[in-house]
């Protein structure tokens, strides 16, 4: 399971969790596992159309045959599962977990991340590979957020997490609004966007106010004020990069960074704040800073 910024999943930059201790798979093995899971498990959920009601995410199908995958991420349509099985959307996650238990699979249900991780036999071996089932209310959004460059074609030098980190930082500082300040001019409460891997873009309210009236050093979310904005990739891209920019133009870090640095970027006043946040996240998670960023923003790198 791959995430960036809030570990979804806890830190967007955490990748390759091994909830069920699966064995790394070569690409032929990964394809065999995926086909086996489709036939023997997903079909029981009512999912039969690859790319329509379910799909593999990330780097699946984008590596050389001798390269390995630590797991396979599969997004599944919550709408289709609910409709085919006469259950509510809220019950989908538990329905999948119950099916795993019924089939006596070794699995872990992660309610905090909304991922069901299961161990699946690798055909032709005695080993098991990890498969992460990810319920989605929009496959288009999930496929875009979990997009991985095709390294066989040198589509990008960087993993998808770099692109996601930059987009999240851009939206974090886009249209921030101070709602409350104290007499010293310190921000007490404000609004901002938050882009989440699984659910889309939301408008959130944050506060520094402590329980006893003072200001805390760190902010906290006021969840009762949160409002969903959109999980349509093109809508999100236009908000971040301006009218006419589509999600198909924002697939790699290089494309995203070029838009961010271009003269047409609609929020030039936030560039430095965005870069500081991006660089800090790279350093905190011990990821190499992209060469483009090192060249353009060396003054921000400690």
N, C-alpha and C positions, 0 to 999 in steps of 0.2 A: 504494500500500500504506500502511496506516495503523497506527500503533503508538503505544504509550505506556509509558514507564518503562524498557524494556530494548530497544532497537531490535531489536525485532520490531515494535520490533525493535531498536533500539539505545537509543532513548529513547522511551518510550511516547508521547511527545508529538511525535515526528517524523511528519509527514503528507505525503502526496503526492510520494513519491519518483518519479523519472523514469529508471528503469534503462535504457529503450530509447528515450528522447527522443521520446515520443509527443506528438501534437498535441492540445490540449484539445478536448473534444467537447461539442456541445450535447446536450440530453437526447434528442431524436429520433435523433441520430447514435449516442449511447451505446446506445440500445435496439436500433438496427440492428446495431451491432457485437456486442452480446450475443447476439442471435438468430443472427447469422452464426457466431459462435464455437460456440454450441450445436450448430448443424447440421453444421459442417464440421470441428470439432476435438473437442469433448467427446464426441460420439457415437462417435468412434473409440476413446475410452477406455472405452466401455461405459456412458456416462452419458446417460440419455434422459429422466429425470423431474425437471423443474425443481421445486425446493423439497423434493425427496425425496433425490436423490443428488447434487445440486449446487444452488447458489443464488448470486445476486448479494448482495454485502454493502454495508454502509455507506449512503451517500446515494443509491445507485442507485434511480431511480424516485421520489425524494423531493425533487426540485428542479423549479422552473419550466422550461418548455421552452427559454427563452433563456439559462438559466444553464448554465455549463460544468462538466465533470468532467475532472480531469486524468488519470484512469485508471478502470478498472473492476476491482473486486476480486471474484473468483469462488472460493468455497469448493467443493471437490470431495471426495466421500466416498472415503477411502482403502480402506475395507472393500469397497465396490462395485467399485472399479478392480481391487483385488487378486483378488477373487472372479471377476470377468468375464474376467480375463486370465491366471489361473493363476499369479500371482506372490505374493510375500510382501509384507507391509505395508512392510517396510524397503526394498523395491525400487520402491515406487510413485513416489517423487520422480524417480528416474532413468528410470523408464518414461515419465513425462510429458515429461521433457527429451529422451529419445530420439525420442519422437513429434514433438516440435517440430523436431528435426534432420531427421527423415525427411521432414517436410512443407516443409523448407527455409525455416522461419520465422526471422526475426530475434528471438532470445531471449537471456535471461540467466538462468542457474540460480543462485540464491542459497542455497547449502547452509546458511549460518549462520542465515538467516531462514526457510528452507523455503518460499520463494516462487519460482515460475518466472514471470518477466516476459517478455511477448512483444509484439511490434508487430503490430497487426492492421489491415488496410486498412479505412478508413472508407468504407462504401458510398456511391457517388455523388461521391466526391472522389478526389484523388490523395494524400491524407494518410493517416497511420497513427496509430491510437490505442494507448495502452498498456493491456494486459490483464494483471492479476496473478492467476495460478492458485495457490490456496492449499490444499494437501492437508490434510484434516481428519479426525481420528478420531472426531469428534462434531459433526455439523452444528448440532445444537441449541446446543451451547456456543459454537461459532464465530459463529453468527448473533447470539447474545446479546452476546458480547464486542465484536463489530464493529457493534452496533446504532447507527444514526444517527437522531436525531430528524427528523421530517418538518417541514421548515421552511416548506413550503407551508401548513401548518396551524398554524404558530407553536407547535409542540409543546414547544419549548424555546428558550431564548436561547443555548444553548451546544452546541458540538460534543460528540460522544460521548466524546472523549478526556478531557473534564473529569470525567465520571461515572467512567470507568475509573480515572483517577488517584486519585480519592477512595476508591473501593473498594479499590484496591491498598494505599493508605496505611492504611486501616482494618485490613485483614487483616495487614499487616506488623506492627502493634503488638498484634494480638489474640493472647492466650495465648503471649506470649514467655516462655521459660524459660531461666534462667541455669544452665548446666551446669558451669561452672568459673570460679572467681575466684582472683586471687592474694592474697597476704597483705595488700596495701593495699586490698583490696576492689574492685579493678578487674576488670571482666568480661573473661574470657579467651575463653570459648566459650559460645554460646547457641543456642537453637532458635527458629525463627519460621516463619510461613507466607509463601509467595510465590505470588502469582497471576500466571500467565503467559498472554499473549494466545493462544498456540496450543495449549498443552497442559493448562491447567487449574490447579488448586490443588495445591501441593506443600508438604510439611513439610521445611524445610531447616535445616542446621546451619552456623553461621558462627563464624569464629575470628579473633581479633586477634593470635594468637601468631605471632611471626616465626620464620624458619628457625634463628636462633641463640638462640632462647629468650626474647628480649624481646617487647614488645608493639608492634605496628604501629599507626599512626594510623587506618588503614583496615582494614576486615574483609575476609575472603575466604571463599568458600564451600568447605565440605568435601563435595564432590559424592558421595563414596562413601556418605554417610549420608542422602542425599535420598530421600524417600518420596512417591509420588503419593497425594494425598488424594481428589480428586474432580474430574470435569469436568462434573458435573451442576449447572446454574445454580441450581436451587432449593436444593440442598444448600449451595452456597457462600453464597447469600443468607441462609439461616437461621443459618449460622455467624457471618456478619458482623453481621446485623441482628436476630437473634432468631427464635424459633419462629413459624411461620405466615407469615413474610415470603417472598413468592415472587419469582422473577425478573421476572415480568410487572409487578411493582410497583416495580422498580428499572431503569427504562429511560432516564431522563433525569437530568441533574445535579440539577435541582430536587427530584425525587423522592428521590434518594439523600441529598442534603443534609438534607432534611426528616426523613428517618428517622434520620440521624446526630445531629441536634439534638433529637430528640423524647425525651420522658420514658421511652419504652419501649426506647430504645437500650441493649443489654445491657452495653456496655463504657464507661460514662461516664468512667472513670478515664484513658482513653487519648485523650480528645478533643483536649487541647492538643498532645500529641505528633503526632497525626494532622494537625492543622491546620498545625503547623510544617513538617512534611514536605510537605504539599500546597502551601503557599505558597512554600516554597523551590523546589519543582519548577516552579511557574509562573514565578517570577522567573528561574530558571536558563535556562528555555527561551523567555523573553521573551513569555509569554502573559499577557493581561490577567487580573487576579485577579477572580473573579466578584463582583458587587456584594453578594451575600448574605454572602460571606466578609469583604469589606472592612468591612461594617457590624458584623458580630458579633465579628470578631477583629482589629480595627485595631491592638491592642497587639502583635500578632505580625508586623506588616508593617513592614519596615525603612524 
